[in-house]
Amino acid sequence: MYCPPLAYFETASDYPTWAVAMIFFVPLGGGLILYFYKTRHARLWRQGVYPPKLKLTEDNLLEAYLALGSLLILLDYQSSKDKTRFINEYFNRYFRKATYNFGDSLLFSMRHPMKIDSVSSWLNEHLKTEGERSQVIYFLTGLGMLDGKLSKRELQFLEIMNRKLELPQSNLERIISIFKNYHASKKEKDRTRKNTSRPSSIDQSKRYAEILHLEGSPSLDSLKQAYRKLVKQHHPDRFNQASEAQQLLAKEKFQQIQEAYEYWKERLENES
């Protein structure tokens, strides 16, 4: 059946019903589809659900970190100023390619607290190795221990997150010990700086032992065994497919492991 072009009709009333419907409803339907596509993540976020279909990008990973960081801030809001500064410095250092407005994102995350399960599920899906997921715990522990200690609620939060990210309890214990020794060492350095004396080598060996997860009096064999285990988990080569932020974190963490290993290796060889 012949269908003349629209130009054939001189007025809108001359258009066939199907043509009128196409003109008015197709753009409307397309606009609604685009609107719902653009706002679907915001709607989920307001419901406390981290959008499960988000791809692993620098921005989306930062948002996951920010969602968890805001939950930790809400546990002790009195120290929110220091914690906000820590997060800002952390993101500026490790998430240099992220394009998010930090202030707006943090406020939004605090107004719409995220459900832990939704964030941890997304992280577990996209962060395949223990080393990648362990970086999240390092971030949260550093945020919670700005004053060198954890409140009971903060510790419970970290234990939940460590478990949700399918990491062993020893992982969290080791990270907390590292930060405790870091703050103790920092206080010691401040004291010795005032007294113009050198820091204690005991504090240094203890901090390095915590980094390597050494217990008691280590031997060369136990040192090498602990070192090999950590290398498998944190070596930068394992993060080739990860984001730039994760690669930088892995590189710095591996440098700490290497420094601690060289210290204990030299010490044990001199003692033997």
C-alpha positions in Angstrom: 0.0 0.0 0.0 1.4 3.4 -1.0 2.3 5.8 1.9 2.9 9.4 0.8 5.8 11.4 2.5 4.9 13.8 5.3 5.6 16.8 3.1 2.6 15.7 1.1 0.3 16.8 3.9 -0.3 20.5 4.2 -1.5 20.6 7.9 -1.0 18.5 11.1 -4.6 17.4 10.8 -3.7 15.8 7.4 -1.1 13.6 9.1 -2.0 9.9 9.6 -2.5 8.9 13.2 0.6 6.8 13.3 2.7 9.7 12.1 1.4 12.0 14.8 2.1 9.3 17.4 5.6 8.9 16.2 6.4 12.6 16.2 5.2 13.2 19.8 5.8 9.9 21.6 9.2 8.7 20.2 11.1 11.8 21.5 9.2 11.6 24.8 9.9 7.9 25.2 13.6 8.4 24.3 13.9 11.3 26.8 12.3 9.2 29.6 14.7 6.3 28.8 17.7 8.6 28.9 16.5 10.2 32.2 16.1 6.8 33.9 19.4 5.6 32.5 21.2 8.7 33.9 19.5 8.7 37.3 19.3 4.9 38.0 22.6 5.0 40.0 21.6 8.1 42.0 18.3 6.4 43.0 20.1 3.3 44.1 22.6 5.4 46.0 19.8 7.2 47.9 18.5 3.8 48.9 22.0 3.0 50.4 22.8 0.5 47.6 26.1 0.7 45.7 25.1 0.2 42.0 26.2 -3.4 41.3 26.6 -2.9 37.5 29.2 -0.1 37.8 32.4 -1.0 36.0 35.8 -0.9 37.7 37.1 2.6 37.0 39.2 5.1 39.0 36.1 7.2 39.8 33.9 4.2 40.8 36.6 2.7 43.0 37.1 6.1 44.7 33.4 6.3 45.3 33.5 2.8 47.0 36.3 4.0 49.2 34.5 7.2 50.0 31.2 5.4 50.8 33.1 3.2 53.4 35.1 6.1 54.7 32.0 8.2 55.3 30.5 5.3 57.4 33.6 5.3 59.5 33.4 9.1 60.0 29.8 8.8 61.1 30.9 6.5 64.0 32.9 9.3 65.5 31.7 12.6 64.0 33.7 14.7 66.4 36.9 13.9 64.6 35.3 14.4 61.2 37.5 17.4 60.3 40.7 15.4 60.7 39.3 12.4 59.0 38.0 14.5 56.1 41.5 16.0 55.7 43.0 12.5 55.7 40.6 11.2 53.0 41.3 14.3 50.8 45.0 13.9 51.1 44.7 10.1 50.5 42.7 10.6 47.3 44.9 13.4 46.0 47.9 11.1 46.4 46.5 7.8 45.0 43.4 8.7 42.9 45.0 11.5 40.8 43.0 10.7 37.7 39.6 10.7 39.4 37.3 13.5 38.3 34.9 13.5 41.3 34.1 16.6 43.3 35.4 15.4 46.7 33.4 17.7 48.9 30.1 17.1 47.2 30.6 13.3 47.1 31.6 13.1 50.7 28.5 15.1 51.9 26.2 13.0 49.7 27.8 9.7 51.1 27.2 10.9 54.6 23.6 12.0 53.9 22.9 8.6 52.3 24.9 6.0 54.2 25.7 3.0 52.1 24.8 -0.6 53.1 28.1 -2.4 53.8 27.0 -5.6 51.9 26.4 -3.7 48.7 29.8 -2.0 48.7 31.7 -5.2 49.7 29.9 -7.2 47.1 31.0 -4.8 44.4 34.6 -4.7 45.7 34.7 -8.5 45.9 33.5 -8.8 42.3 36.1 -6.4 40.9 39.1 -6.7 43.3 40.1 -10.3 42.6 43.2 -10.7 44.8 43.6 -10.5 48.6 46.2 -7.8 48.1 43.8 -5.5 46.3 41.1 -6.0 48.9 43.6 -5.6 51.7 44.3 -2.1 50.4 40.8 -1.1 51.4 41.4 -2.3 55.0 44.7 -0.4 55.1 42.8 2.8 54.1 40.0 2.3 56.6 42.4 1.4 59.4 44.6 4.4 58.7 41.5 6.6 58.7 40.2 5.2 62.0 43.6 5.3 63.7 44.5 8.9 63.1 44.9 9.4 66.8 46.8 6.0 67.2 43.8 4.1 68.6 40.4 2.6 67.6 37.1 3.0 69.4 35.1 -0.2 70.1 32.7 0.8 67.3 35.5 1.5 64.8 37.1 -1.9 65.6 33.8 -3.7 65.1 33.4 -1.9 61.7 36.8 -2.9 60.6 36.2 -6.5 61.7 33.0 -6.6 59.7 34.7 -5.1 56.6 37.6 -7.5 56.8 35.2 -10.4 57.0 33.0 -9.1 54.2 36.0 -8.7 51.9 36.8 -12.4 52.6 40.1 -11.7 54.3 41.6 -13.6 57.2 41.4 -12.2 60.7 45.2 -12.2 60.8 45.2 -9.6 58.0 43.3 -7.1 60.1 45.3 -7.9 63.2 48.6 -7.3 61.3 47.4 -4.0 59.8 46.3 -2.7 63.2 49.6 -3.6 64.7 51.5 -1.9 61.9 49.5 1.4 62.5 49.9 1.1 66.3 53.7 0.7 65.9 53.7 3.5 63.4 52.1 5.9 65.8 54.2 4.7 68.7 57.3 5.2 66.6 56.1 8.7 65.6 55.7 9.7 69.2 59.1 8.3 70.1 60.7 10.3 67.3 58.9 13.5 68.5 60.3 12.8 72.0 63.8 12.0 70.9 63.8 15.1 68.6 63.2 17.3 71.6 65.9 15.4 73.6 68.3 15.5 70.5 68.9 11.7 70.9 68.5 8.9 68.4 65.3 6.9 68.2 65.3 3.4 69.7 66.3 0.5 67.4 63.9 -1.7 69.4 60.9 0.3 68.1 62.2 0.0 64.5 62.7 -3.7 64.7 59.3 -4.2 66.2 57.6 -2.1 63.4 59.5 -4.1 60.8 58.5 -7.3 62.5 54.8 -6.3 62.3 55.1 -5.5 58.6 56.5 -8.9 57.9 54.2 -10.6 60.4 57.1 -12.1 62.3 56.4 -13.5 65.8 58.8 -14.2 68.7 62.5 -14.6 67.7 62.5 -15.1 64.0 65.1 -17.2 62.1 66.4 -16.7 58.6 64.1 -19.5 57.4 61.0 -18.0 59.0 62.0 -14.6 57.7 62.2 -15.8 54.1 59.0 -17.8 54.5 57.1 -14.7 55.7 58.7 -12.6 53.0 57.8 -15.0 50.2 54.2 -15.1 51.4 53.9 -11.3 51.4 55.6 -11.0 48.0 52.9 -13.3 46.5 50.2 -11.0 47.9 51.7 -7.5 47.4 54.2 -7.7 44.5 53.4 -4.9 42.0 53.4 -7.3 39.1 50.2 -8.8 40.5 48.5 -5.4 40.0 49.3 -4.9 36.3 45.6 -5.0 35.4 44.5 -2.9 38.5 43.8 0.8 38.6 46.6 3.3 38.8 45.7 4.0 42.5 45.9 0.3 43.3 49.3 0.0 41.5 50.7 3.0 43.4 49.4 1.6 46.7 50.9 -1.8 45.9 54.3 -0.3 45.0 54.5 1.7 48.2 53.4 -1.3 50.3 56.0 -3.5 48.6 58.7 -1.0 49.3 57.8 -1.2 53.0 58.0 -5.0 52.9 61.3 -4.9 51.1 62.8 -2.4 53.6 61.6 -4.5 56.5 63.0 -7.7 54.9 66.4 -6.2 54.3 66.6 -4.9 57.8 65.8 -8.3 59.4 67.9 -10.2 56.9 71.0 -8.1 57.7 70.3 -8.3 61.5 69.9 -12.1 61.5 73.0 -12.7 59.3 75.1 -10.6 61.7 73.8 -12.5 64.7 74.6 -15.9 63.1 
